[in-house]
C-alpha cells in the first residue's frame, strides 16, 4: 500500500550534513531576488492581482500551471533540487521496499525493462522492444546496449536473469510478487532475453514495469540488502550520496547516465511530516517541491506568484480494512458478519469525508478501486443511512456496538481521516480507538500472519503502480495474499472472487476480461471487507523555476529530466 509518516523533525533545526547552513544561504539568496523583483514591479506600476490558479475542487480536474506564473522570472538560487515529502522510505533496496515513499526515491536510481509515460501507456526503457509468443507464455526483450550500473557492471541479458535468480534464492523479497509465476529466464544473447511464464498472463507487461534492475555484483553480496540500503546499484539518472533514516536522502546526478538526464547537481528528499512545515519551506525557498500539499492549506499558496499548485487526478483509493478473523473478548467476531461490515459502510458519509478531510479534492467511491483504472465497473454507492446501519447491527446481534482499535500512520491528514471514521462509527455504537504509528511500525504490524496479528482495523490507501485491475485488487483482497504474502489484512477469502481474478489473467478477449473483473468488483462491493472511504486527488506544489517534472497518476514524480532555471 501507498504509505505515509516518518520520524517527526523540526524543520527549523536541520543539522544533517550542515543542512541549516546550506539552506540558509539558499533562502537569503531567494529572498534577495524576491525583493528585487518586487521593487521592479512597484516601479512599473503593475497593480494587477495574480490570476486564479483554477484549482477549484468542484470538477476534480487537473489544473495546469498558470501562464503568468511560468513566466514570472523567478530563478533558483542554486542547482540542488530539494523535495519536502511527508514520509520516509522504509528501505532503499528496490527488491525489499514497496511503499510509495520508498518507490519515489528508488525509482530515481533503478530502472525497469519497460515503463509508463504520463498517460500510463507502456513504453520502452532498458528494453528497446519486445514481443510475445503465440501461446502467450514467452516474452522476448531486446535490450539497449552500452548501459552500465552505478558500480560499473554492464547491463545485459545476464543481469536480467540475475534479478530472477535473486528472487528464487530469496523468496521473502518483494520482487517475487512479480517473478513467482516465471518458470524460466533464457539468455538468448548478450542483449536479448526471454522470460517464460507458467501460464498466459495479460497483465505481465504492466507488472514488469515495477521490477527494477539491480547490479548482479551488488545482489551477489552476502548482505546485499544491507549494502543497497546505503549504496545504489541501478542504472538510473541519480546515484545515492547520503542518507539519514527519518531525516533525508540525498541523490546526485549520474554523470554516466545512458540517455538524456537531469540538469540538477543533486536531488534531496527531506522528510517533513508536518503539513504546515512543508508549506513554509516552499514559501521561503527551503524546498523547491513539496508533496503532498495539505488540502486544507492550499489557499495559503495558490495565489503566490512564485509557486505552482498542480492538481492531478489520482489512482489513490482510501479504505479501512476489517479483520474478519478478529474476535472480541467474548469470542464473537463482528467483522466476520457481512451485515456488520455493511452497517459500517451505511454509517459512513463519504461525501462529508471528501469535504471535511480533503476540502473537496476527493470523490465518493463507486467501486473498490479508482475509476481511472482500466476495467473499472461502477457500483451503487453506500449512501449514508443510519437507520439501515442500526438495523443491520441489530440483526447481527451487535445492537450495543463494540470497542475496536484502528491503526493509522501518524501524519496530519491520515489521523484527520481516521478521526472522521471514529466519529462516524460512534453513531452506531462502534467505539474506535486510534493507534497512530510511524509508517515503518505499521508496515511491521500489517505483515504479521493471522496467528500473531494484532491488527483489528487499518486506515490505509492503495494505488496500483501498474494501473490495471488485477494490480488494484489481488495484493489486497485475494485469499492467497493475506499477510505476510500480501496486504489482505481483512483476511477475507472469497473463492469466487479469487477464481475470477485468476481466470482473468489467462483471458485474451477484452469483453470476457471486463466481465470477470466487473463481477469481482461486485462481489467485493457487496461483501465489503473494507469501509470504502474515497478517491482523493493529488496536490503537489513547486517553485516556478522548476522545469522538466513529470507526474504519474500512481502518485510518483519522475525527476529524470528535472531542472532548475537559474
Secondary structure, 3 states (H helix, E strand, C coil): CECCCCCCCCCCCCCHHHHHHHHHHHHHHHHHHHHHHHHHHHHHCCCCCCCCCCCCHHHCCCCCCCHHHHCCCCCCCCCEEEEEECCCCCCCCCCCCCCHHHHHHHHHHCCCCEEECCCCCEEECCEEEEEECCCCCEEEEEECCCCECCCCCECCHHHHHHHHHHHHHCCCCCCHHHHCCEEEEEEEECCEEEEEECCCCCCHHHHHHHCCCCCHHHHCCCCHHHHHCCCCCCCCCEEEEEEECCCEEEEEECCCCCCCCCCCCEEEEEECCCHHHHHHHHHHCCCCEEECCCHHHHHHCCCCCCEEEEEECCCCEEEEEECCCCCCCCCCCHHHCHHHHHHHHHCCCHHHHHHHHHCCCEECCCCCCCCCCECCCCCCCCCCCHHHHHHHHHHCCCCCCEEEEEEEECCHHHHHHHHHHHHHHHHHCEEEEEEEECHHHHHHHCCCCCCCCCCCEEEEEECCCCCEHHHHHHHHHCHHHCCCCCCCCCCCCCHHHHHHHHHHHHCCCHHHHHHHHHHHHHHHHHHCCEEEEEEECEEEEEECCEECCEEECCCEEECCCCEECC
